[in-house]
Amino acid sequence: MAEPRQITSVPRLPRRDREGHKGHYGRVLVVGGSRGMPGAVALAANAALRGGAGLVSFAAPEPVQLAIAGLCPCATSYPLPCESGELAPQAMRAVREAADECDVVAVGPGLGIGGPQEALVRAALEFRAPLVLDADALNNLARTPDWWAKRRTAAVLTPHPGEFARLTGRTVADIQNDRPEAAYDAACAWARPGDGPLVVVLKGAGTVVTDGESFYINETGNPGMATGGAGDVLTGLTAALMGQGLPPFAAACLAAWAHGRAGDLAAAALGEASVTAADLLDHLPAAMREAVE
């Protein structure tokens, strides 16, 4: 097996055409949400908007859809039918129809774990649009044997070490002992020629991004970003950059950099102990300004 090539600089977004319109900059769909975690979808959707996506929508269980909509007024939404507190079978069709209208689909923030959610994530592996899989999408994948063999589209997976351990069967200590090697081995094992690229983003101090051929170790970010919802922001940002035409690996590298840069700006303004995921959203515009050619 060839040695992976280390990337030491991230790509930049091209400047926008003066004649551009919202249809030129990507349509992103975020799928997730539950009664206990409505904010996760809102963070991801708002991050996609701050990351430059032209159009953002979300699909969430009907009981929480309006609450989420109030948190992200610039996104449109799809209510997913529920029965007895669980996603109904019709929800799968609604998500698929919404996904068919989008350029990138991000699945997982606040989704929850269970049979209906697992079926939804399995179905997403066969969507036309490229995927960003995070949070409970990954936890449901871990319950699906040989999930990588079911993938039919490009995908970026963004696990933290605990989620990565569940996906790989390795211990967190083993993963943390050599993070680049762990991410690279998984990207190689899960890749399937002909089904589009698969990128692993192993989050944490020195986030590792790899597609099994190249790898990047991010140097932005700080301990203040160890806060609930920060990963949801990265999910939406990654999807937005993919929607604007960056290949999955390049989008993941730039997203990791800009996410960490926003965290550094937030920590400088507020102090590391006080940074929240919402603060990352507030500082993303300044980080994105630096991310443009």
C-alpha positions as a LaTeX table, in Angstrom:
\begin{tabular}{lrrr}
\hline
Residue & $x$ (\AA) & $y$ (\AA) & $z$ (\AA) \\
\hline
Met1 & 0.00 & 0.00 & 0.00 \\
Ala2 & 1.39 & 3.43 & $-0.96$ \\
Glu3 & 2.32 & 5.87 & 1.77 \\
Pro4 & $-0.30$ & 8.60 & 2.20 \\
Arg5 & 0.66 & 12.12 & 1.15 \\
Gln6 & 0.46 & 14.78 & 3.85 \\
Ile7 & $-1.28$ & 18.03 & 2.91 \\
Thr8 & 0.03 & 21.02 & 4.84 \\
Ser9 & $-2.16$ & 23.80 & 3.42 \\
Val10 & $-5.89$ & 23.95 & 2.85 \\
Pro11 & $-7.70$ & 24.97 & $-0.35$ \\
Arg12 & $-9.59$ & 28.23 & $-0.61$ \\
Leu13 & $-13.00$ & 29.09 & $-1.97$ \\
Pro14 & $-13.02$ & 31.09 & $-5.21$ \\
Arg15 & $-14.44$ & 34.60 & $-5.12$ \\
Arg16 & $-18.06$ & 34.77 & $-6.13$ \\
Asp17 & $-19.19$ & 35.83 & $-9.57$ \\
Arg18 & $-21.03$ & 39.14 & $-9.49$ \\
Glu19 & $-23.78$ & 37.48 & $-11.55$ \\
Gly20 & $-24.11$ & 34.52 & $-9.17$ \\
His21 & $-27.39$ & 33.65 & $-7.46$ \\
Lys22 & $-28.41$ & 31.31 & $-4.63$ \\
Gly23 & $-28.79$ & 28.37 & $-7.00$ \\
His24 & $-25.07$ & 28.57 & $-7.81$ \\
Tyr25 & $-23.86$ & 27.94 & $-4.26$ \\
Gly26 & $-25.34$ & 24.63 & $-3.31$ \\
Arg27 & $-28.53$ & 23.24 & $-1.85$ \\
Val28 & $-27.91$ & 21.56 & 1.50 \\
Leu29 & $-30.34$ & 19.33 & 3.40 \\
Val30 & $-29.79$ & 18.55 & 7.10 \\
Val31 & $-31.59$ & 15.47 & 8.44 \\
Gly32 & $-31.90$ & 14.90 & 12.18 \\
Gly33 & $-33.49$ & 16.26 & 15.31 \\
Ser34 & $-35.47$ & 14.73 & 18.12 \\
Arg35 & $-37.49$ & 15.88 & 21.11 \\
Gly36 & $-34.38$ & 15.97 & 23.31 \\
Met37 & $-32.00$ & 17.48 & 20.74 \\
Pro38 & $-33.72$ & 20.05 & 18.52 \\
Gly39 & $-30.81$ & 22.48 & 18.65 \\
Ala40 & $-28.40$ & 20.15 & 16.83 \\
Val41 & $-30.16$ & 20.50 & 13.49 \\
Ala42 & $-30.45$ & 24.27 & 13.90 \\
Leu43 & $-26.71$ & 24.57 & 14.56 \\
Ala44 & $-25.88$ & 22.50 & 11.47 \\
Ala45 & $-28.33$ & 24.37 & 9.25 \\
Asn46 & $-27.11$ & 27.77 & 10.42 \\
Ala47 & $-23.50$ & 26.69 & 9.92 \\
Ala48 & $-24.32$ & 25.66 & 6.36 \\
Leu49 & $-25.74$ & 29.12 & 5.76 \\
Arg50 & $-22.74$ & 30.85 & 7.36 \\
Gly51 & $-20.50$ & 28.56 & 5.30 \\
Gly52 & $-21.96$ & 29.97 & 2.10 \\
Ala53 & $-24.63$ & 27.50 & 1.01 \\
Gly54 & $-27.14$ & 29.15 & $-1.28$ \\
Leu55 & $-30.16$ & 27.23 & $-0.02$ \\
Val56 & $-30.50$ & 25.24 & 3.19 \\
Ser57 & $-33.36$ & 23.05 & 4.34 \\
Phe58 & $-33.81$ & 20.55 & 7.13 \\
Ala59 & $-35.94$ & 17.49 & 7.68 \\
Ala60 & $-36.92$ & 16.77 & 11.28 \\
Pro61 & $-39.65$ & 14.88 & 13.16 \\
Glu62 & $-42.93$ & 16.75 & 12.94 \\
Pro63 & $-43.26$ & 17.32 & 16.73 \\
Val64 & $-40.03$ & 19.39 & 16.78 \\
Gln65 & $-39.97$ & 20.82 & 13.27 \\
Leu66 & $-41.50$ & 24.18 & 14.15 \\
Ala67 & $-39.26$ & 24.62 & 17.20 \\
Ile68 & $-36.19$ & 24.06 & 15.02 \\
Ala69 & $-37.54$ & 26.39 & 12.34 \\
Gly70 & $-37.70$ & 29.16 & 14.91 \\
Leu71 & $-33.96$ & 28.75 & 15.51 \\
Cys72 & $-32.98$ & 28.97 & 11.83 \\
Pro73 & $-35.37$ & 31.35 & 10.02 \\
Cys74 & $-33.29$ & 31.38 & 6.83 \\
Ala75 & $-33.82$ & 27.65 & 6.21 \\
Thr76 & $-36.86$ & 25.90 & 4.83 \\
Ser77 & $-38.04$ & 22.65 & 6.39 \\
Tyr78 & $-39.74$ & 19.29 & 5.94 \\
Pro79 & $-41.78$ & 17.76 & 8.77 \\
Leu80 & $-41.20$ & 14.00 & 9.07 \\
Pro81 & $-44.31$ & 11.98 & 9.99 \\
Cys82 & $-44.19$ & 10.18 & 13.35 \\
Glu83 & $-46.21$ & 7.43 & 15.02 \\
Ser84 & $-46.13$ & 6.83 & 18.78 \\
Gly85 & $-43.12$ & 9.09 & 19.13 \\
Glu86 & $-41.06$ & 7.30 & 16.44 \\
Leu87 & $-40.41$ & 8.12 & 12.81 \\
Ala88 & $-43.19$ & 6.64 & 10.70 \\
Pro89 & $-42.49$ & 4.57 & 7.56 \\
Gln90 & $-43.60$ & 7.53 & 5.43 \\
Ala91 & $-40.71$ & 9.57 & 6.84 \\
Met92 & $-38.28$ & 7.62 & 4.69 \\
Arg93 & $-40.07$ & 8.67 & 1.51 \\
Ala94 & $-40.19$ & 12.29 & 2.66 \\
Val95 & $-36.43$ & 12.35 & 3.31 \\
Arg96 & $-35.65$ & 10.70 & $-0.01$ \\
Glu97 & $-37.81$ & 13.18 & $-1.93$ \\
Ala98 & $-36.18$ & 16.11 & $-0.12$ \\
Ala99 & $-32.71$ & 14.69 & $-0.78$ \\
Asp100 & $-33.44$ & 14.40 & $-4.49$ \\
Glu101 & $-33.78$ & 18.19 & $-4.60$ \\
Cys102 & $-30.42$ & 18.85 & $-2.91$ \\
Asp103 & $-26.72$ & 18.81 & $-3.78$ \\
Val104 & $-25.47$ & 17.60 & $-0.37$ \\
Val105 & $-27.22$ & 15.83 & 2.51 \\
Ala106 & $-25.96$ & 16.01 & 6.09 \\
Val107 & $-27.41$ & 13.29 & 8.33 \\
Gly108 & $-27.16$ & 12.76 & 12.04 \\
Pro109 & $-27.34$ & 15.86 & 14.27 \\
Gly110 & $-29.76$ & 15.07 & 17.10 \\
Leu111 & $-31.21$ & 12.14 & 15.18 \\
Gly112 & $-31.34$ & 9.60 & 18.00 \\
Ile113 & $-30.70$ & 5.86 & 17.85 \\
Gly114 & $-33.21$ & 3.12 & 17.04 \\
Gly115 & $-34.73$ & 1.00 & 14.33 \\
Pro116 & $-36.33$ & 3.79 & 12.26 \\
Gln117 & $-33.22$ & 5.95 & 12.47 \\
Glu118 & $-31.00$ & 3.05 & 11.48 \\
Ala119 & $-33.20$ & 2.36 & 8.46 \\
Leu120 & $-33.04$ & 6.03 & 7.48 \\
Val121 & $-29.23$ & 6.10 & 7.65 \\
Arg122 & $-29.00$ & 2.88 & 5.62 \\
Ala123 & $-31.24$ & 4.39 & 2.97 \\
Ala124 & $-29.13$ & 7.55 & 2.89 \\
Leu125 & $-26.11$ & 5.48 & 1.83 \\
Glu126 & $-27.85$ & 5.03 & $-1.52$ \\
Phe127 & $-28.88$ & 8.66 & $-2.07$ \\
Arg128 & $-27.77$ & 10.41 & $-5.25$ \\
Ala129 & $-26.37$ & 13.37 & $-3.36$ \\
Pro130 & $-23.05$ & 13.20 & $-1.48$ \\
Leu131 & $-23.34$ & 12.77 & 2.28 \\
Val132 & $-21.90$ & 14.21 & 5.47 \\
Leu133 & $-22.49$ & 11.68 & 8.27 \\
Asp134 & $-22.09$ & 12.76 & 11.88 \\
Ala135 & $-23.28$ & 12.08 & 15.41 \\
Asp136 & $-26.18$ & 9.61 & 15.53 \\
Ala137 & $-25.82$ & 8.79 & 11.84 \\
Leu138 & $-22.49$ & 7.25 & 12.84 \\
Asn139 & $-23.93$ & 5.57 & 15.93 \\
Asn140 & $-26.63$ & 3.99 & 13.79 \\
Leu141 & $-24.06$ & 2.97 & 11.19 \\
Ala142 & $-22.17$ & 1.15 & 13.93 \\
Arg143 & $-25.28$ & $-1.04$ & 14.38 \\
Thr144 & $-25.32$ & $-1.89$ & 10.66 \\
Pro145 & $-23.04$ & $-4.79$ & 9.64 \\
Asp146 & $-20.85$ & $-4.08$ & 6.61 \\
Trp147 & $-22.45$ & $-0.66$ & 6.12 \\
Trp148 & $-19.61$ & 0.41 & 3.80 \\
Ala149 & $-20.69$ & $-2.20$ & 1.25 \\
Lys150 & $-24.08$ & $-0.46$ & 0.99 \\
Arg151 & $-22.67$ & 2.98 & 0.15 \\
Arg152 & $-23.41$ & 4.27 & $-3.34$ \\
Thr153 & $-22.36$ & 7.91 & $-3.07$ \\
Ala154 & $-19.48$ & 10.06 & $-1.87$ \\
Ala155 & $-19.42$ & 10.47 & 1.90 \\
Val156 & $-17.59$ & 12.42 & 4.60 \\
Leu157 & $-17.71$ & 10.85 & 8.07 \\
Thr158 & $-16.95$ & 13.16 & 11.02 \\
Pro159 & $-16.60$ & 10.99 & 14.16 \\
His160 & $-15.14$ & 11.97 & 17.50 \\
Pro161 & $-12.97$ & 9.23 & 19.06 \\
Gly162 & $-15.90$ & 7.58 & 20.84 \\
Glu163 & $-17.98$ & 7.32 & 17.68 \\
Phe164 & $-14.92$ & 6.18 & 15.77 \\
Ala165 & $-14.34$ & 3.44 & 18.35 \\
Arg166 & $-17.90$ & 2.17 & 17.87 \\
Leu167 & $-17.46$ & 2.16 & 14.08 \\
Thr168 & $-14.12$ & 0.35 & 14.11 \\
Gly169 & $-14.28$ & $-1.86$ & 17.19 \\
Arg170 & $-11.03$ & $-0.33$ & 18.46 \\
Thr171 & $-10.57$ & 1.25 & 21.87 \\
Val172 & $-10.42$ & 5.01 & 22.27 \\
Ala173 & $-6.96$ & 4.67 & 23.82 \\
Asp174 & $-5.72$ & 2.72 & 20.79 \\
Ile175 & $-7.18$ & 5.31 & 18.41 \\
Gln176 & $-5.69$ & 8.24 & 20.29 \\
Asn177 & $-2.28$ & 6.56 & 20.39 \\
Asp178 & $-1.89$ & 7.15 & 16.62 \\
Arg179 & $-4.77$ & 9.19 & 15.27 \\
Pro180 & $-3.48$ & 9.64 & 11.69 \\
Glu181 & $-2.88$ & 5.93 & 11.29 \\
Ala182 & $-6.27$ & 5.01 & 12.76 \\
Ala183 & $-8.13$ & 7.40 & 10.42 \\
Tyr184 & $-6.09$ & 6.34 & 7.39 \\
Asp185 & $-6.64$ & 2.62 & 8.03 \\
Ala186 & $-10.38$ & 3.14 & 8.34 \\
Ala187 & $-10.60$ & 5.25 & 5.17 \\
Cys188 & $-8.76$ & 2.53 & 3.25 \\
Ala189 & $-10.92$ & $-0.25$ & 4.72 \\
Trp190 & $-14.21$ & 1.51 & 3.99 \\
Ala191 & $-13.41$ & 2.77 & 0.48 \\
Arg192 & $-15.20$ & 1.14 & $-2.45$ \\
Pro193 & $-13.99$ & 1.91 & $-5.98$ \\
Gly194 & $-16.78$ & 3.28 & $-8.12$ \\
Asp195 & $-18.90$ & 4.56 & $-5.23$ \\
Gly196 & $-17.21$ & 7.92 & $-4.91$ \\
Pro197 & $-14.66$ & 9.09 & $-2.37$ \\
Leu198 & $-14.94$ & 8.35 & 1.32 \\
Val199 & $-13.34$ & 10.83 & 3.70 \\
Val200 & $-12.77$ & 10.32 & 7.42 \\
Val201 & $-12.57$ & 13.38 & 9.67 \\
Leu202 & $-11.36$ & 12.20 & 13.09 \\
Lys203 & $-12.22$ & 15.12 & 15.34 \\
Gly204 & $-10.27$ & 16.27 & 18.37 \\
Ala205 & $-7.08$ & 18.19 & 19.09 \\
Gly206 & $-5.34$ & 18.03 & 15.73 \\
Thr207 & $-8.34$ & 16.88 & 13.70 \\
Val208 & $-7.21$ & 14.36 & 11.07 \\
Val209 & $-8.73$ & 14.40 & 7.57 \\
Thr210 & $-7.96$ & 11.57 & 5.16 \\
Asp211 & $-9.35$ & 9.93 & 2.06 \\
Gly212 & $-6.96$ & 6.98 & 2.18 \\
Glu213 & $-4.58$ & 8.68 & $-0.26$ \\
Ser214 & $-3.78$ & 12.00 & 1.39 \\
Phe215 & $-4.13$ & 13.29 & 4.93 \\
Tyr216 & $-4.25$ & 16.65 & 6.66 \\
Ile217 & $-3.75$ & 17.43 & 10.35 \\
Asn218 & $-5.54$ & 20.61 & 11.36 \\
Glu219 & $-3.73$ & 23.10 & 13.58 \\
Thr220 & $-6.49$ & 25.63 & 14.29 \\
Gly221 & $-8.83$ & 25.31 & 17.26 \\
Asn222 & $-8.50$ & 25.25 & 21.05 \\
Pro223 & $-9.90$ & 23.50 & 24.16 \\
Gly224 & $-12.76$ & 25.99 & 24.34 \\
Met225 & $-14.33$ & 24.10 & 21.44 \\
Ala226 & $-14.86$ & 21.06 & 23.66 \\
Thr227 & $-18.52$ & 21.99 & 24.02 \\
Gly228 & $-21.81$ & 20.45 & 22.97 \\
Gly229 & $-22.91$ & 21.33 & 19.45 \\
Ala230 & $-19.48$ & 22.21 & 18.07 \\
Gly231 & $-19.52$ & 19.07 & 15.92 \\
Asp232 & $-22.91$ & 20.02 & 14.49 \\
Val233 & $-21.39$ & 23.29 & 13.29 \\
Leu234 & $-18.60$ & 21.37 & 11.54 \\
Thr235 & $-21.20$ & 19.13 & 9.88 \\
Gly236 & $-23.12$ & 22.02 & 8.35 \\
Leu237 & $-19.95$ & 23.83 & 7.33 \\
Thr238 & $-18.56$ & 20.75 & 5.56 \\
Ala239 & $-21.82$ & 20.26 & 3.67 \\
Ala240 & $-21.85$ & 23.92 & 2.61 \\
Leu241 & $-18.33$ & 23.74 & 1.17 \\
Met242 & $-19.15$ & 20.54 & $-0.72$ \\
Gly243 & $-22.27$ & 22.22 & $-2.09$ \\
Gln244 & $-20.13$ & 25.06 & $-3.44$ \\
Gly245 & $-18.16$ & 22.62 & $-5.55$ \\
Leu246 & $-15.17$ & 21.63 & $-3.44$ \\
Pro247 & $-14.36$ & 17.89 & $-3.66$ \\
Pro248 & $-15.12$ & 16.01 & $-0.40$ \\
Phe249 & $-11.50$ & 15.83 & 0.82 \\
Ala250 & $-10.81$ & 19.49 & 0.06 \\
Ala251 & $-14.11$ & 20.54 & 1.63 \\
Ala252 & $-13.39$ & 18.56 & 4.78 \\
Cys253 & $-9.90$ & 20.06 & 5.11 \\
Leu254 & $-11.13$ & 23.63 & 4.68 \\
Ala255 & $-14.08$ & 23.02 & 7.00 \\
Ala256 & $-11.80$ & 21.72 & 9.76 \\
Trp257 & $-9.55$ & 24.76 & 9.34 \\
Ala258 & $-12.37$ & 27.35 & 9.27 \\
His259 & $-14.20$ & 25.66 & 12.16 \\
Gly260 & $-11.05$ & 25.80 & 14.28 \\
Arg261 & $-10.32$ & 29.36 & 13.18 \\
Ala262 & $-13.81$ & 30.43 & 14.27 \\
Gly263 & $-13.12$ & 28.74 & 17.60 \\
Asp264 & $-9.86$ & 30.64 & 17.98 \\
Leu265 & $-11.58$ & 33.95 & 17.24 \\
Ala266 & $-14.36$ & 33.11 & 19.71 \\
Ala267 & $-11.84$ & 32.17 & 22.43 \\
Ala268 & $-9.89$ & 35.39 & 21.87 \\
Ala269 & $-13.07$ & 37.41 & 22.31 \\
Leu270 & $-14.72$ & 35.46 & 25.13 \\
Gly271 & $-12.13$ & 33.24 & 26.80 \\
Glu272 & $-11.88$ & 29.50 & 26.20 \\
Ala273 & $-14.11$ & 28.55 & 29.14 \\
Ser274 & $-17.07$ & 30.55 & 27.82 \\
Val275 & $-17.15$ & 29.47 & 24.17 \\
Thr276 & $-20.38$ & 27.82 & 22.99 \\
Ala277 & $-21.33$ & 26.30 & 19.66 \\
Ala278 & $-23.45$ & 29.38 & 18.97 \\
Asp279 & $-20.32$ & 31.50 & 19.38 \\
Leu280 & $-18.68$ & 29.49 & 16.61 \\
Leu281 & $-21.54$ & 30.51 & 14.33 \\
Asp282 & $-21.01$ & 34.15 & 15.26 \\
His283 & $-17.32$ & 33.98 & 14.36 \\
Leu284 & $-17.64$ & 31.87 & 11.21 \\
Pro285 & $-18.07$ & 34.91 & 8.94 \\
Ala286 & $-14.62$ & 36.23 & 9.89 \\
Ala287 & $-13.07$ & 32.79 & 9.45 \\
Met288 & $-14.78$ & 32.38 & 6.08 \\
Arg289 & $-13.45$ & 35.74 & 4.96 \\
Glu290 & $-9.96$ & 34.29 & 5.39 \\
Ala291 & $-11.00$ & 31.14 & 3.51 \\
Val292 & $-11.67$ & 32.92 & 0.21 \\
Glu293 & $-8.97$ & 33.26 & $-2.44$ \\
\hline
\end{tabular}
